[in-house]
């Protein structure tokens, strides 16, 4: 398990922990505007975190792919069809590999029993939380 705590500013870790408490503490926040989060030093594509799913393309998908890698995929030596065991290719195209990585993250890191493979507010919050941790989920 890699220790990435030295790459995180303290304020980012505290903010993500607060989001994690809200996301995992049973509180529900009404869906409204897309989630906004501070960029991490590892995944600095965008702060915009709209709902994305298979067929989505663009910078928010790159952010999600990068966060999926740092939160889960790289720590579990998965390749999602890329040939190496470094997670997803960060290409901005939400295809079947990104969907598979999202579902695995939802099962193993969020406790989902019926993962939908959609990155919406709850999955973004969980990604933001796990990216801020010193190890993988």
Chimera marker file (.cmm) of the C-alpha trace (Angstrom):
<marker_set name="trace">
<marker id="1" x="0.000" y="0.000" z="0.000" r="1" g="1" b="0" radius="0.5"/>
<marker id="2" x="1.494" y="3.310" z="-1.067" r="1" g="1" b="0" radius="0.5"/>
<marker id="3" x="1.809" y="6.243" z="1.294" r="1" g="1" b="0" radius="0.5"/>
<marker id="4" x="0.779" y="9.394" z="-0.496" r="1" g="1" b="0" radius="0.5"/>
<marker id="5" x="0.193" y="11.576" z="2.568" r="1" g="1" b="0" radius="0.5"/>
<marker id="6" x="3.207" y="13.738" z="1.792" r="1" g="1" b="0" radius="0.5"/>
<marker id="7" x="1.637" y="14.839" z="-1.510" r="1" g="1" b="0" radius="0.5"/>
<marker id="8" x="-1.498" y="16.261" z="0.097" r="1" g="1" b="0" radius="0.5"/>
<marker id="9" x="-1.953" y="19.658" z="1.645" r="1" g="1" b="0" radius="0.5"/>
<marker id="10" x="-3.467" y="19.431" z="5.112" r="1" g="1" b="0" radius="0.5"/>
<marker id="11" x="-6.476" y="21.580" z="4.181" r="1" g="1" b="0" radius="0.5"/>
<marker id="12" x="-7.388" y="19.212" z="1.317" r="1" g="1" b="0" radius="0.5"/>
<marker id="13" x="-7.257" y="16.181" z="3.629" r="1" g="1" b="0" radius="0.5"/>
<marker id="14" x="-9.437" y="17.879" z="6.250" r="1" g="1" b="0" radius="0.5"/>
<marker id="15" x="-12.018" y="19.012" z="3.673" r="1" g="1" b="0" radius="0.5"/>
<marker id="16" x="-12.162" y="15.561" z="2.109" r="1" g="1" b="0" radius="0.5"/>
<marker id="17" x="-12.557" y="13.935" z="5.519" r="1" g="1" b="0" radius="0.5"/>
<marker id="18" x="-15.530" y="16.189" z="6.221" r="1" g="1" b="0" radius="0.5"/>
<marker id="19" x="-17.054" y="15.202" z="2.874" r="1" g="1" b="0" radius="0.5"/>
<marker id="20" x="-16.402" y="11.563" z="3.727" r="1" g="1" b="0" radius="0.5"/>
<marker id="21" x="-18.185" y="11.894" z="7.059" r="1" g="1" b="0" radius="0.5"/>
<marker id="22" x="-21.201" y="13.393" z="5.315" r="1" g="1" b="0" radius="0.5"/>
<marker id="23" x="-21.121" y="10.798" z="2.518" r="1" g="1" b="0" radius="0.5"/>
<marker id="24" x="-20.754" y="7.801" z="4.804" r="1" g="1" b="0" radius="0.5"/>
<marker id="25" x="-22.529" y="9.111" z="7.885" r="1" g="1" b="0" radius="0.5"/>
<marker id="26" x="-26.020" y="8.552" z="6.572" r="1" g="1" b="0" radius="0.5"/>
<marker id="27" x="-26.804" y="12.191" z="5.849" r="1" g="1" b="0" radius="0.5"/>
<marker id="28" x="-28.471" y="12.910" z="2.552" r="1" g="1" b="0" radius="0.5"/>
<marker id="29" x="-27.913" y="16.110" z="0.634" r="1" g="1" b="0" radius="0.5"/>
<marker id="30" x="-30.482" y="17.071" z="-1.962" r="1" g="1" b="0" radius="0.5"/>
<marker id="31" x="-29.193" y="16.886" z="-5.504" r="1" g="1" b="0" radius="0.5"/>
<marker id="32" x="-28.855" y="20.277" z="-7.079" r="1" g="1" b="0" radius="0.5"/>
<marker id="33" x="-25.965" y="21.835" z="-8.887" r="1" g="1" b="0" radius="0.5"/>
<marker id="34" x="-23.092" y="19.548" z="-9.866" r="1" g="1" b="0" radius="0.5"/>
<marker id="35" x="-20.636" y="18.827" z="-7.081" r="1" g="1" b="0" radius="0.5"/>
<marker id="36" x="-17.667" y="21.140" z="-6.849" r="1" g="1" b="0" radius="0.5"/>
<marker id="37" x="-14.457" y="20.060" z="-5.158" r="1" g="1" b="0" radius="0.5"/>
<marker id="38" x="-10.956" y="21.373" z="-4.889" r="1" g="1" b="0" radius="0.5"/>
<marker id="39" x="-8.577" y="19.739" z="-7.333" r="1" g="1" b="0" radius="0.5"/>
<marker id="40" x="-6.076" y="17.387" z="-5.800" r="1" g="1" b="0" radius="0.5"/>
<marker id="41" x="-2.392" y="17.677" z="-6.518" r="1" g="1" b="0" radius="0.5"/>
<marker id="42" x="-2.661" y="14.258" z="-8.177" r="1" g="1" b="0" radius="0.5"/>
<marker id="43" x="-5.740" y="14.916" z="-10.312" r="1" g="1" b="0" radius="0.5"/>
<marker id="44" x="-5.815" y="18.515" z="-11.385" r="1" g="1" b="0" radius="0.5"/>
<marker id="45" x="-8.035" y="18.397" z="-14.475" r="1" g="1" b="0" radius="0.5"/>
<marker id="46" x="-11.109" y="20.267" z="-13.231" r="1" g="1" b="0" radius="0.5"/>
<marker id="47" x="-13.112" y="21.192" z="-10.135" r="1" g="1" b="0" radius="0.5"/>
<marker id="48" x="-16.388" y="20.525" z="-11.969" r="1" g="1" b="0" radius="0.5"/>
<marker id="49" x="-17.918" y="17.200" z="-11.012" r="1" g="1" b="0" radius="0.5"/>
<marker id="50" x="-21.132" y="16.678" z="-12.997" r="1" g="1" b="0" radius="0.5"/>
<marker id="51" x="-22.942" y="13.359" z="-13.310" r="1" g="1" b="0" radius="0.5"/>
<marker id="52" x="-21.114" y="11.272" z="-15.892" r="1" g="1" b="0" radius="0.5"/>
<marker id="53" x="-21.771" y="7.824" z="-17.327" r="1" g="1" b="0" radius="0.5"/>
<marker id="54" x="-20.964" y="5.625" z="-20.332" r="1" g="1" b="0" radius="0.5"/>
<marker id="55" x="-20.736" y="7.868" z="-23.385" r="1" g="1" b="0" radius="0.5"/>
<marker id="56" x="-19.639" y="10.956" z="-21.450" r="1" g="1" b="0" radius="0.5"/>
<marker id="57" x="-16.477" y="12.631" z="-22.681" r="1" g="1" b="0" radius="0.5"/>
<marker id="58" x="-14.277" y="15.479" z="-21.598" r="1" g="1" b="0" radius="0.5"/>
<marker id="59" x="-12.277" y="16.900" z="-18.766" r="1" g="1" b="0" radius="0.5"/>
<marker id="60" x="-14.638" y="15.768" z="-15.972" r="1" g="1" b="0" radius="0.5"/>
<marker id="61" x="-14.196" y="12.188" z="-17.210" r="1" g="1" b="0" radius="0.5"/>
<marker id="62" x="-10.413" y="12.633" z="-17.053" r="1" g="1" b="0" radius="0.5"/>
<marker id="63" x="-10.783" y="13.865" z="-13.462" r="1" g="1" b="0" radius="0.5"/>
<marker id="64" x="-12.892" y="10.816" z="-12.582" r="1" g="1" b="0" radius="0.5"/>
<marker id="65" x="-10.510" y="8.376" z="-14.291" r="1" g="1" b="0" radius="0.5"/>
<marker id="66" x="-7.552" y="9.871" z="-12.456" r="1" g="1" b="0" radius="0.5"/>
<marker id="67" x="-9.384" y="9.753" z="-9.109" r="1" g="1" b="0" radius="0.5"/>
<marker id="68" x="-10.509" y="6.152" z="-9.735" r="1" g="1" b="0" radius="0.5"/>
<marker id="69" x="-6.869" y="5.236" z="-10.313" r="1" g="1" b="0" radius="0.5"/>
<marker id="70" x="-5.613" y="6.901" z="-7.126" r="1" g="1" b="0" radius="0.5"/>
<marker id="71" x="-8.532" y="5.812" z="-4.952" r="1" g="1" b="0" radius="0.5"/>
<marker id="72" x="-8.765" y="2.180" z="-6.053" r="1" g="1" b="0" radius="0.5"/>
<marker id="73" x="-7.352" y="0.808" z="-9.309" r="1" g="1" b="0" radius="0.5"/>
<marker id="74" x="-3.600" y="1.303" z="-8.843" r="1" g="1" b="0" radius="0.5"/>
<marker id="75" x="-3.729" y="-0.069" z="-5.310" r="1" g="1" b="0" radius="0.5"/>
<marker id="76" x="-5.319" y="-3.272" z="-6.531" r="1" g="1" b="0" radius="0.5"/>
<marker id="77" x="-3.058" y="-3.748" z="-9.574" r="1" g="1" b="0" radius="0.5"/>
<marker id="78" x="-5.899" y="-3.693" z="-12.041" r="1" g="1" b="0" radius="0.5"/>
<marker id="79" x="-5.448" y="-2.908" z="-15.703" r="1" g="1" b="0" radius="0.5"/>
<marker id="80" x="-8.986" y="-2.607" z="-17.107" r="1" g="1" b="0" radius="0.5"/>
<marker id="81" x="-7.765" y="-3.811" z="-20.498" r="1" g="1" b="0" radius="0.5"/>
<marker id="82" x="-4.839" y="-1.408" z="-20.737" r="1" g="1" b="0" radius="0.5"/>
<marker id="83" x="-2.029" y="-3.974" z="-20.685" r="1" g="1" b="0" radius="0.5"/>
<marker id="84" x="-0.291" y="-2.528" z="-17.619" r="1" g="1" b="0" radius="0.5"/>
<marker id="85" x="-1.416" y="-2.749" z="-14.024" r="1" g="1" b="0" radius="0.5"/>
<marker id="86" x="-1.644" y="0.982" z="-13.467" r="1" g="1" b="0" radius="0.5"/>
<marker id="87" x="-5.428" y="1.328" z="-13.686" r="1" g="1" b="0" radius="0.5"/>
<marker id="88" x="-7.383" y="3.215" z="-16.283" r="1" g="1" b="0" radius="0.5"/>
<marker id="89" x="-6.059" y="5.161" z="-19.219" r="1" g="1" b="0" radius="0.5"/>
<marker id="90" x="-6.917" y="8.794" z="-18.506" r="1" g="1" b="0" radius="0.5"/>
<marker id="91" x="-8.323" y="9.629" z="-21.930" r="1" g="1" b="0" radius="0.5"/>
<marker id="92" x="-11.534" y="11.512" z="-21.157" r="1" g="1" b="0" radius="0.5"/>
<marker id="93" x="-13.754" y="8.816" z="-22.686" r="1" g="1" b="0" radius="0.5"/>
<marker id="94" x="-16.180" y="7.097" z="-20.278" r="1" g="1" b="0" radius="0.5"/>
<marker id="95" x="-16.299" y="3.667" z="-21.875" r="1" g="1" b="0" radius="0.5"/>
<marker id="96" x="-16.687" y="0.105" z="-20.623" r="1" g="1" b="0" radius="0.5"/>
<marker id="97" x="-13.341" y="0.114" z="-18.774" r="1" g="1" b="0" radius="0.5"/>
<marker id="98" x="-14.249" y="3.254" z="-16.832" r="1" g="1" b="0" radius="0.5"/>
<marker id="99" x="-17.677" y="1.798" z="-16.097" r="1" g="1" b="0" radius="0.5"/>
<marker id="100" x="-16.086" y="-1.433" z="-14.786" r="1" g="1" b="0" radius="0.5"/>
<marker id="101" x="-13.668" y="0.576" z="-12.607" r="1" g="1" b="0" radius="0.5"/>
<marker id="102" x="-16.549" y="2.704" z="-11.299" r="1" g="1" b="0" radius="0.5"/>
<marker id="103" x="-18.625" y="-0.357" z="-10.408" r="1" g="1" b="0" radius="0.5"/>
<marker id="104" x="-15.662" y="-1.979" z="-8.641" r="1" g="1" b="0" radius="0.5"/>
<marker id="105" x="-15.064" y="1.241" z="-6.714" r="1" g="1" b="0" radius="0.5"/>
<marker id="106" x="-18.755" y="1.469" z="-5.769" r="1" g="1" b="0" radius="0.5"/>
<marker id="107" x="-18.736" y="-2.133" z="-4.513" r="1" g="1" b="0" radius="0.5"/>
<marker id="108" x="-15.404" y="-2.194" z="-2.700" r="1" g="1" b="0" radius="0.5"/>
<marker id="109" x="-15.101" y="1.391" z="-1.482" r="1" g="1" b="0" radius="0.5"/>
<marker id="110" x="-18.714" y="2.489" z="-1.028" r="1" g="1" b="0" radius="0.5"/>
<marker id="111" x="-20.319" y="-0.808" z="-0.032" r="1" g="1" b="0" radius="0.5"/>
<marker id="112" x="-22.786" y="-0.819" z="-2.935" r="1" g="1" b="0" radius="0.5"/>
<marker id="113" x="-24.627" y="-4.087" z="-3.480" r="1" g="1" b="0" radius="0.5"/>
<marker id="114" x="-26.091" y="-2.983" z="-6.819" r="1" g="1" b="0" radius="0.5"/>
<marker id="115" x="-23.543" y="-0.597" z="-8.394" r="1" g="1" b="0" radius="0.5"/>
<marker id="116" x="-24.823" y="1.532" z="-11.262" r="1" g="1" b="0" radius="0.5"/>
<marker id="117" x="-21.494" y="2.601" z="-12.792" r="1" g="1" b="0" radius="0.5"/>
<marker id="118" x="-22.635" y="6.238" z="-12.810" r="1" g="1" b="0" radius="0.5"/>
<marker id="119" x="-20.465" y="8.889" z="-11.217" r="1" g="1" b="0" radius="0.5"/>
<marker id="120" x="-22.898" y="11.246" z="-9.510" r="1" g="1" b="0" radius="0.5"/>
<marker id="121" x="-22.696" y="13.270" z="-6.285" r="1" g="1" b="0" radius="0.5"/>
<marker id="122" x="-22.283" y="10.263" z="-3.929" r="1" g="1" b="0" radius="0.5"/>
<marker id="123" x="-19.573" y="8.616" z="-6.021" r="1" g="1" b="0" radius="0.5"/>
<marker id="124" x="-17.737" y="11.933" z="-6.483" r="1" g="1" b="0" radius="0.5"/>
<marker id="125" x="-17.817" y="12.448" z="-2.699" r="1" g="1" b="0" radius="0.5"/>
<marker id="126" x="-16.427" y="8.972" z="-2.087" r="1" g="1" b="0" radius="0.5"/>
<marker id="127" x="-13.740" y="9.466" z="-4.738" r="1" g="1" b="0" radius="0.5"/>
<marker id="128" x="-12.743" y="12.804" z="-3.209" r="1" g="1" b="0" radius="0.5"/>
<marker id="129" x="-12.528" y="11.155" z="0.202" r="1" g="1" b="0" radius="0.5"/>
<marker id="130" x="-10.425" y="8.181" z="-0.912" r="1" g="1" b="0" radius="0.5"/>
<marker id="131" x="-8.079" y="10.241" z="-3.092" r="1" g="1" b="0" radius="0.5"/>
<marker id="132" x="-7.206" y="12.244" z="0.017" r="1" g="1" b="0" radius="0.5"/>
<marker id="133" x="-6.260" y="9.166" z="2.071" r="1" g="1" b="0" radius="0.5"/>
<marker id="134" x="-2.659" y="7.978" z="2.473" r="1" g="1" b="0" radius="0.5"/>
<marker id="135" x="-3.524" y="4.570" z="0.971" r="1" g="1" b="0" radius="0.5"/>
<marker id="136" x="-6.040" y="3.020" z="-1.373" r="1" g="1" b="0" radius="0.5"/>
<marker id="137" x="-9.508" y="1.860" z="-0.340" r="1" g="1" b="0" radius="0.5"/>
<link id1="1" id2="2" r="1" g="1" b="0" radius="0.2"/>
<link id1="2" id2="3" r="1" g="1" b="0" radius="0.2"/>
<link id1="3" id2="4" r="1" g="1" b="0" radius="0.2"/>
<link id1="4" id2="5" r="1" g="1" b="0" radius="0.2"/>
<link id1="5" id2="6" r="1" g="1" b="0" radius="0.2"/>
<link id1="6" id2="7" r="1" g="1" b="0" radius="0.2"/>
<link id1="7" id2="8" r="1" g="1" b="0" radius="0.2"/>
<link id1="8" id2="9" r="1" g="1" b="0" radius="0.2"/>
<link id1="9" id2="10" r="1" g="1" b="0" radius="0.2"/>
<link id1="10" id2="11" r="1" g="1" b="0" radius="0.2"/>
<link id1="11" id2="12" r="1" g="1" b="0" radius="0.2"/>
<link id1="12" id2="13" r="1" g="1" b="0" radius="0.2"/>
<link id1="13" id2="14" r="1" g="1" b="0" radius="0.2"/>
<link id1="14" id2="15" r="1" g="1" b="0" radius="0.2"/>
<link id1="15" id2="16" r="1" g="1" b="0" radius="0.2"/>
<link id1="16" id2="17" r="1" g="1" b="0" radius="0.2"/>
<link id1="17" id2="18" r="1" g="1" b="0" radius="0.2"/>
<link id1="18" id2="19" r="1" g="1" b="0" radius="0.2"/>
<link id1="19" id2="20" r="1" g="1" b="0" radius="0.2"/>
<link id1="20" id2="21" r="1" g="1" b="0" radius="0.2"/>
<link id1="21" id2="22" r="1" g="1" b="0" radius="0.2"/>
<link id1="22" id2="23" r="1" g="1" b="0" radius="0.2"/>
<link id1="23" id2="24" r="1" g="1" b="0" radius="0.2"/>
<link id1="24" id2="25" r="1" g="1" b="0" radius="0.2"/>
<link id1="25" id2="26" r="1" g="1" b="0" radius="0.2"/>
<link id1="26" id2="27" r="1" g="1" b="0" radius="0.2"/>
<link id1="27" id2="28" r="1" g="1" b="0" radius="0.2"/>
<link id1="28" id2="29" r="1" g="1" b="0" radius="0.2"/>
<link id1="29" id2="30" r="1" g="1" b="0" radius="0.2"/>
<link id1="30" id2="31" r="1" g="1" b="0" radius="0.2"/>
<link id1="31" id2="32" r="1" g="1" b="0" radius="0.2"/>
<link id1="32" id2="33" r="1" g="1" b="0" radius="0.2"/>
<link id1="33" id2="34" r="1" g="1" b="0" radius="0.2"/>
<link id1="34" id2="35" r="1" g="1" b="0" radius="0.2"/>
<link id1="35" id2="36" r="1" g="1" b="0" radius="0.2"/>
<link id1="36" id2="37" r="1" g="1" b="0" radius="0.2"/>
<link id1="37" id2="38" r="1" g="1" b="0" radius="0.2"/>
<link id1="38" id2="39" r="1" g="1" b="0" radius="0.2"/>
<link id1="39" id2="40" r="1" g="1" b="0" radius="0.2"/>
<link id1="40" id2="41" r="1" g="1" b="0" radius="0.2"/>
<link id1="41" id2="42" r="1" g="1" b="0" radius="0.2"/>
<link id1="42" id2="43" r="1" g="1" b="0" radius="0.2"/>
<link id1="43" id2="44" r="1" g="1" b="0" radius="0.2"/>
<link id1="44" id2="45" r="1" g="1" b="0" radius="0.2"/>
<link id1="45" id2="46" r="1" g="1" b="0" radius="0.2"/>
<link id1="46" id2="47" r="1" g="1" b="0" radius="0.2"/>
<link id1="47" id2="48" r="1" g="1" b="0" radius="0.2"/>
<link id1="48" id2="49" r="1" g="1" b="0" radius="0.2"/>
<link id1="49" id2="50" r="1" g="1" b="0" radius="0.2"/>
<link id1="50" id2="51" r="1" g="1" b="0" radius="0.2"/>
<link id1="51" id2="52" r="1" g="1" b="0" radius="0.2"/>
<link id1="52" id2="53" r="1" g="1" b="0" radius="0.2"/>
<link id1="53" id2="54" r="1" g="1" b="0" radius="0.2"/>
<link id1="54" id2="55" r="1" g="1" b="0" radius="0.2"/>
<link id1="55" id2="56" r="1" g="1" b="0" radius="0.2"/>
<link id1="56" id2="57" r="1" g="1" b="0" radius="0.2"/>
<link id1="57" id2="58" r="1" g="1" b="0" radius="0.2"/>
<link id1="58" id2="59" r="1" g="1" b="0" radius="0.2"/>
<link id1="59" id2="60" r="1" g="1" b="0" radius="0.2"/>
<link id1="60" id2="61" r="1" g="1" b="0" radius="0.2"/>
<link id1="61" id2="62" r="1" g="1" b="0" radius="0.2"/>
<link id1="62" id2="63" r="1" g="1" b="0" radius="0.2"/>
<link id1="63" id2="64" r="1" g="1" b="0" radius="0.2"/>
<link id1="64" id2="65" r="1" g="1" b="0" radius="0.2"/>
<link id1="65" id2="66" r="1" g="1" b="0" radius="0.2"/>
<link id1="66" id2="67" r="1" g="1" b="0" radius="0.2"/>
<link id1="67" id2="68" r="1" g="1" b="0" radius="0.2"/>
<link id1="68" id2="69" r="1" g="1" b="0" radius="0.2"/>
<link id1="69" id2="70" r="1" g="1" b="0" radius="0.2"/>
<link id1="70" id2="71" r="1" g="1" b="0" radius="0.2"/>
<link id1="71" id2="72" r="1" g="1" b="0" radius="0.2"/>
<link id1="72" id2="73" r="1" g="1" b="0" radius="0.2"/>
<link id1="73" id2="74" r="1" g="1" b="0" radius="0.2"/>
<link id1="74" id2="75" r="1" g="1" b="0" radius="0.2"/>
<link id1="75" id2="76" r="1" g="1" b="0" radius="0.2"/>
<link id1="76" id2="77" r="1" g="1" b="0" radius="0.2"/>
<link id1="77" id2="78" r="1" g="1" b="0" radius="0.2"/>
<link id1="78" id2="79" r="1" g="1" b="0" radius="0.2"/>
<link id1="79" id2="80" r="1" g="1" b="0" radius="0.2"/>
<link id1="80" id2="81" r="1" g="1" b="0" radius="0.2"/>
<link id1="81" id2="82" r="1" g="1" b="0" radius="0.2"/>
<link id1="82" id2="83" r="1" g="1" b="0" radius="0.2"/>
<link id1="83" id2="84" r="1" g="1" b="0" radius="0.2"/>
<link id1="84" id2="85" r="1" g="1" b="0" radius="0.2"/>
<link id1="85" id2="86" r="1" g="1" b="0" radius="0.2"/>
<link id1="86" id2="87" r="1" g="1" b="0" radius="0.2"/>
<link id1="87" id2="88" r="1" g="1" b="0" radius="0.2"/>
<link id1="88" id2="89" r="1" g="1" b="0" radius="0.2"/>
<link id1="89" id2="90" r="1" g="1" b="0" radius="0.2"/>
<link id1="90" id2="91" r="1" g="1" b="0" radius="0.2"/>
<link id1="91" id2="92" r="1" g="1" b="0" radius="0.2"/>
<link id1="92" id2="93" r="1" g="1" b="0" radius="0.2"/>
<link id1="93" id2="94" r="1" g="1" b="0" radius="0.2"/>
<link id1="94" id2="95" r="1" g="1" b="0" radius="0.2"/>
<link id1="95" id2="96" r="1" g="1" b="0" radius="0.2"/>
<link id1="96" id2="97" r="1" g="1" b="0" radius="0.2"/>
<link id1="97" id2="98" r="1" g="1" b="0" radius="0.2"/>
<link id1="98" id2="99" r="1" g="1" b="0" radius="0.2"/>
<link id1="99" id2="100" r="1" g="1" b="0" radius="0.2"/>
<link id1="100" id2="101" r="1" g="1" b="0" radius="0.2"/>
<link id1="101" id2="102" r="1" g="1" b="0" radius="0.2"/>
<link id1="102" id2="103" r="1" g="1" b="0" radius="0.2"/>
<link id1="103" id2="104" r="1" g="1" b="0" radius="0.2"/>
<link id1="104" id2="105" r="1" g="1" b="0" radius="0.2"/>
<link id1="105" id2="106" r="1" g="1" b="0" radius="0.2"/>
<link id1="106" id2="107" r="1" g="1" b="0" radius="0.2"/>
<link id1="107" id2="108" r="1" g="1" b="0" radius="0.2"/>
<link id1="108" id2="109" r="1" g="1" b="0" radius="0.2"/>
<link id1="109" id2="110" r="1" g="1" b="0" radius="0.2"/>
<link id1="110" id2="111" r="1" g="1" b="0" radius="0.2"/>
<link id1="111" id2="112" r="1" g="1" b="0" radius="0.2"/>
<link id1="112" id2="113" r="1" g="1" b="0" radius="0.2"/>
<link id1="113" id2="114" r="1" g="1" b="0" radius="0.2"/>
<link id1="114" id2="115" r="1" g="1" b="0" radius="0.2"/>
<link id1="115" id2="116" r="1" g="1" b="0" radius="0.2"/>
<link id1="116" id2="117" r="1" g="1" b="0" radius="0.2"/>
<link id1="117" id2="118" r="1" g="1" b="0" radius="0.2"/>
<link id1="118" id2="119" r="1" g="1" b="0" radius="0.2"/>
<link id1="119" id2="120" r="1" g="1" b="0" radius="0.2"/>
<link id1="120" id2="121" r="1" g="1" b="0" radius="0.2"/>
<link id1="121" id2="122" r="1" g="1" b="0" radius="0.2"/>
<link id1="122" id2="123" r="1" g="1" b="0" radius="0.2"/>
<link id1="123" id2="124" r="1" g="1" b="0" radius="0.2"/>
<link id1="124" id2="125" r="1" g="1" b="0" radius="0.2"/>
<link id1="125" id2="126" r="1" g="1" b="0" radius="0.2"/>
<link id1="126" id2="127" r="1" g="1" b="0" radius="0.2"/>
<link id1="127" id2="128" r="1" g="1" b="0" radius="0.2"/>
<link id1="128" id2="129" r="1" g="1" b="0" radius="0.2"/>
<link id1="129" id2="130" r="1" g="1" b="0" radius="0.2"/>
<link id1="130" id2="131" r="1" g="1" b="0" radius="0.2"/>
<link id1="131" id2="132" r="1" g="1" b="0" radius="0.2"/>
<link id1="132" id2="133" r="1" g="1" b="0" radius="0.2"/>
<link id1="133" id2="134" r="1" g="1" b="0" radius="0.2"/>
<link id1="134" id2="135" r="1" g="1" b="0" radius="0.2"/>
<link id1="135" id2="136" r="1" g="1" b="0" radius="0.2"/>
<link id1="136" id2="137" r="1" g="1" b="0" radius="0.2"/>
</marker_set>
